[in-house]
């Protein structure tokens, strides 16, 4: 029976899986470009896996759980149960991937003195680093942008702004891909557009649940999250007291 993905390794306890579509792509490359083309593709996606492991290593150190890393024809995805909520932690996690790609570019550049094959891998990793730094949420650059804006706007508003910019850039990239007949870029643009909206909705629901929780507290001045997201919640009994006083004041005025 054909599965949708296959486990190829475990790194730091994280399952690294490859999607069936990527396996099919590697087979096609083998027939079209020979063994050299397949080896190049394998090295490329190994670089993508290391990029995602860079994110995952920082995320684990910040208390997050990484379920798996999935390698797809359009790149890699690290699936986590949550991401760091503190801006500094999110910035470090987001920057870890491009930094890993940059280090790989330096390493392959050094190996390039022995074979041109490594020069090509250097260029690809450098492109991977720069491409992910584009402020297109939820890509790495977009997350870095949100981390910078969160102390100024709050997490929800910063996410809304980053998602809006990400969608605008995704539409622009998709249009460019259509005119340039770069359909991989179109697929990436569609993925980014949908992912930006999904992440904003997730943060919105998280914020609403925090508001509901804080509104139901009977103790005064409850902090629902650590700084800089902490907000002071007014006790429910004070809200009801204010409403009841206003009601009776209006009632007595009408009688008078």
Backbone torsions as a table, in degrees:
resi	resn	phi	psi	omega
1	UNK	NA	132.5	-178.0
2	UNK	-80.0	127.2	177.6
3	UNK	-93.9	162.5	177.7
4	UNK	-76.7	-26.7	179.2
5	UNK	-151.7	161.0	-177.2
6	UNK	-133.5	137.8	178.5
7	UNK	-76.7	127.4	-180.0
8	UNK	-112.9	-22.1	-179.0
9	UNK	-169.7	167.2	170.7
10	UNK	-128.1	124.9	179.4
11	UNK	-125.8	125.0	-175.9
12	UNK	56.6	30.1	-178.9
13	UNK	80.7	2.9	-177.6
14	UNK	-96.4	122.8	176.0
15	UNK	-67.4	128.7	174.6
16	UNK	-105.8	116.5	-175.2
17	UNK	-117.0	151.3	177.5
18	UNK	-117.2	131.7	-178.3
19	UNK	-75.3	150.0	-177.2
20	UNK	-59.4	-33.0	-179.3
21	UNK	-66.7	-32.1	177.1
22	UNK	-70.8	-38.0	177.0
23	UNK	-61.5	-43.0	177.8
24	UNK	-62.1	-40.9	179.2
25	UNK	-62.7	-42.1	179.7
26	UNK	-64.6	-36.6	177.4
27	UNK	-65.3	-42.5	178.3
28	UNK	-62.4	-42.7	179.1
29	UNK	-64.0	-34.3	178.8
30	UNK	-63.8	-42.9	-179.6
31	UNK	-74.2	-32.2	-175.7
32	UNK	-88.0	-36.6	-175.0
33	UNK	-117.3	-1.5	179.0
34	UNK	84.4	-173.4	-177.4
35	UNK	-64.0	-34.7	179.9
36	UNK	-60.8	-43.1	179.1
37	UNK	-63.7	-39.0	179.1
38	UNK	-67.2	-42.4	179.6
39	UNK	-63.2	-38.5	178.2
40	UNK	-63.7	-44.0	179.8
41	UNK	-64.2	-40.7	178.8
42	UNK	-63.3	-43.9	178.3
43	UNK	-63.4	-37.1	179.4
44	UNK	-63.9	-47.7	-177.8
45	UNK	-75.7	-22.1	169.9
46	UNK	-66.1	-37.7	176.1
47	UNK	-64.6	-40.1	177.0
48	UNK	-63.1	-41.3	178.7
49	UNK	-62.4	-41.1	178.0
50	UNK	-66.5	-35.5	175.2
51	UNK	-58.3	-46.5	179.8
52	UNK	-69.6	-33.5	176.8
53	UNK	-66.6	-30.8	174.3
54	UNK	-61.1	-46.0	174.5
55	UNK	-58.7	-46.9	-172.8
56	UNK	-65.4	-38.1	-178.8
57	UNK	-61.5	-44.9	178.6
58	UNK	-68.0	-41.2	-179.4
59	UNK	-60.0	-42.0	179.4
60	UNK	-64.0	-41.5	179.5
61	UNK	-66.6	-22.3	177.7
62	UNK	-94.6	11.6	173.4
63	UNK	91.3	9.3	179.0
64	UNK	-92.0	157.3	177.9
65	UNK	-109.2	127.6	178.8
66	UNK	-101.5	117.8	-177.7
67	UNK	-74.5	-47.3	-178.3
68	UNK	-169.0	165.6	170.8
69	UNK	-116.8	124.3	-179.1
70	UNK	-109.8	126.0	177.2
71	UNK	-96.9	124.3	-177.5
72	UNK	-121.0	165.0	177.1
73	UNK	-59.5	-25.7	-179.0
74	UNK	-95.7	3.8	179.1
75	UNK	138.4	-157.0	-178.8
76	UNK	-121.1	154.3	178.7
77	UNK	-134.9	125.9	174.0
78	UNK	-96.5	117.8	-178.0
79	UNK	-93.4	119.1	-177.6
80	UNK	-122.2	154.8	177.1
81	UNK	-74.6	-25.3	174.8
82	UNK	-164.4	168.0	176.4
83	UNK	-117.4	157.6	179.8
84	UNK	-57.0	134.6	-177.9
85	UNK	-90.3	-24.5	178.4
86	UNK	-73.6	134.0	-176.3
87	UNK	-54.4	-43.1	-178.0
88	UNK	-63.5	-41.1	180.0
89	UNK	-67.8	-41.1	178.8
90	UNK	-65.2	-38.8	178.7
91	UNK	-62.3	-44.4	179.5
92	UNK	-63.1	-42.1	-179.7
93	UNK	-65.4	-43.2	-178.6
94	UNK	-67.2	-37.4	-177.5
95	UNK	-76.7	-18.4	-176.3
96	UNK	-64.8	-35.2	-179.7
97	UNK	-66.2	-56.6	177.3
98	UNK	-58.9	-34.7	178.1
99	UNK	-64.7	-39.7	176.8
100	UNK	-61.5	-44.0	179.0
101	UNK	-63.7	-37.3	178.8
102	UNK	-65.3	-42.3	177.8
103	UNK	-64.2	-38.2	176.5
104	UNK	-64.8	-38.4	178.2
105	UNK	-62.0	-41.2	177.8
106	UNK	-64.8	-42.0	-179.1
107	UNK	-64.4	-48.1	179.8
108	UNK	-67.8	-30.4	175.4
109	UNK	-63.6	-37.4	176.9
110	UNK	-67.4	-40.1	178.0
111	UNK	-70.8	-17.5	-178.2
112	UNK	-62.9	-17.4	177.6
113	UNK	-71.3	-12.7	179.9
114	UNK	-102.0	-29.7	-178.8
115	UNK	-157.8	140.9	-180.0
116	UNK	-64.9	-24.3	178.3
117	UNK	-51.9	-41.1	-177.5
118	UNK	-76.0	-27.0	175.7
119	UNK	-62.9	-40.7	178.4
120	UNK	-63.7	-41.1	178.5
121	UNK	-68.2	-33.5	174.8
122	UNK	-60.4	-46.6	-179.0
123	UNK	-63.9	-39.6	-179.5
124	UNK	-65.1	-43.5	-179.8
125	UNK	-68.4	-34.7	176.1
126	UNK	-65.5	-40.6	177.1
127	UNK	-65.2	-39.7	179.0
128	UNK	-62.4	-39.3	177.9
129	UNK	-63.5	-50.4	-176.2
130	UNK	-69.3	-39.8	-179.0
131	UNK	-62.2	-41.3	-178.5
132	UNK	-73.2	-14.9	178.1
133	UNK	-85.9	-4.5	174.8
134	UNK	-61.8	131.0	-176.1
135	UNK	-72.1	60.8	-177.0
136	UNK	-115.6	93.2	-177.6
137	UNK	-64.4	137.3	8.9
138	UNK	-97.6	29.1	173.2
139	UNK	-67.7	172.9	-173.8
140	UNK	-58.7	-43.3	179.7
141	UNK	-63.3	-36.7	176.6
142	UNK	-66.6	-37.1	177.6
143	UNK	-69.2	-38.2	175.9
144	UNK	-62.5	-42.3	177.4
145	UNK	-60.7	-44.3	178.8
146	UNK	-63.5	-38.8	179.5
147	UNK	-61.8	-37.4	177.8
148	UNK	-70.3	-35.4	-174.2
149	UNK	-85.9	-20.0	-175.5
150	UNK	-59.4	-45.3	178.5
151	UNK	-62.0	-23.6	-177.8
152	UNK	-91.1	-38.2	-173.9
153	UNK	-110.2	-15.7	-169.9
154	UNK	91.0	156.8	-172.5
155	UNK	-64.4	-42.2	-176.3
156	UNK	-67.2	-48.8	-179.5
157	UNK	-66.5	-36.6	177.3
158	UNK	-65.7	-38.3	177.2
159	UNK	-65.7	-41.7	179.2
160	UNK	-61.1	-43.7	179.9
161	UNK	-66.1	-45.5	-179.7
162	UNK	-64.5	-39.8	178.9
163	UNK	-65.8	-38.5	179.2
164	UNK	-64.4	-44.5	178.3
165	UNK	-64.6	-41.3	179.2
166	UNK	-60.8	-41.2	179.4
167	UNK	-68.4	-39.0	178.4
168	UNK	-62.5	-45.3	179.5
169	UNK	-67.8	-33.6	178.5
170	UNK	-65.8	-43.0	177.7
171	UNK	-62.7	-43.8	178.8
172	UNK	-62.4	-42.3	178.7
173	UNK	-66.4	-38.1	178.2
174	UNK	-64.5	-42.4	178.1
175	UNK	-63.6	-43.4	177.7
176	UNK	-61.8	-41.2	179.3
177	UNK	-63.2	-37.7	178.5
178	UNK	-65.5	-45.2	-179.4
179	UNK	-68.4	-33.9	-178.6
180	UNK	-88.8	-1.9	-177.6
181	UNK	58.5	33.0	175.6
182	UNK	-98.7	87.7	-171.6
183	UNK	-75.5	-21.9	173.1
184	UNK	-63.7	-41.8	177.6
185	UNK	-63.8	-36.6	177.5
186	UNK	-63.8	-43.8	179.1
187	UNK	-62.9	-43.0	178.5
188	UNK	-62.7	-40.2	179.8
189	UNK	-63.0	-42.2	178.6
190	UNK	-63.8	-42.5	179.5
191	UNK	-61.8	-44.9	-179.3
192	UNK	-64.4	-42.7	-179.4
193	UNK	-59.8	-46.1	-179.2
194	UNK	-70.5	-40.6	-178.0
195	UNK	-66.3	-36.2	178.7
196	UNK	-62.4	-45.4	178.6
197	UNK	-65.5	-40.1	-179.1
198	UNK	-65.1	-40.0	-178.9
199	UNK	-70.5	-36.8	177.1
200	UNK	-63.2	-42.7	179.2
201	UNK	-62.8	-37.5	178.8
202	UNK	-64.6	-43.9	178.9
203	UNK	-66.8	-38.0	178.4
204	UNK	-61.8	-46.2	179.3
205	UNK	-64.5	-37.5	177.6
206	UNK	-63.6	-41.8	179.6
207	UNK	-65.4	-41.6	179.6
208	UNK	-64.7	-38.0	178.4
209	UNK	-67.1	-35.4	176.4
210	UNK	-66.6	-40.4	178.4
211	UNK	-63.7	-41.8	179.0
212	UNK	-64.9	-40.4	-179.5
213	UNK	-65.4	-43.9	-177.8
214	UNK	-68.3	-32.7	-179.3
215	UNK	-70.5	-23.6	-177.6
216	UNK	-92.5	2.5	-179.1
217	UNK	-78.3	143.9	177.9
218	UNK	-97.7	-10.3	178.4
219	UNK	-92.5	150.4	-177.5
220	UNK	-80.5	149.9	171.2
221	UNK	53.4	60.2	179.0
222	UNK	-89.9	129.8	175.7
223	UNK	-90.8	119.4	-175.5
224	UNK	-88.5	-11.3	178.1
225	UNK	-161.0	158.8	-177.5
226	UNK	-69.6	159.0	176.8
227	UNK	-55.5	147.2	6.9
228	UNK	-93.1	19.4	-177.3
229	UNK	-96.1	-2.4	-174.2
230	UNK	-63.6	134.7	177.4
231	UNK	-133.1	145.1	-180.0
232	UNK	-86.5	123.9	-178.9
233	UNK	-97.5	130.8	178.5
234	UNK	-76.0	132.7	179.4
235	UNK	-58.2	145.5	-177.3
236	UNK	-62.3	-37.8	-176.6
237	UNK	-64.9	-30.2	177.0
238	UNK	-69.1	-38.3	178.4
239	UNK	-63.2	-45.6	179.8
240	UNK	-66.1	-35.4	178.5
241	UNK	-64.6	-42.9	178.4
242	UNK	-63.5	-41.9	-179.8
243	UNK	-65.9	-41.7	-178.4
244	UNK	-68.2	-39.5	177.7
245	UNK	-62.4	-42.2	178.6
246	UNK	-63.7	-38.1	-179.3
247	UNK	-64.3	-48.2	-177.8
248	UNK	-69.7	-33.0	176.8
249	UNK	-63.5	-42.8	177.6
250	UNK	-66.3	-37.3	-179.7
251	UNK	-64.8	-44.5	179.6
252	UNK	-67.0	-34.0	177.0
253	UNK	-64.0	-39.1	-180.0
254	UNK	-67.2	-38.5	178.7
255	UNK	-67.5	-35.8	-178.2
256	UNK	-71.0	NA	NA
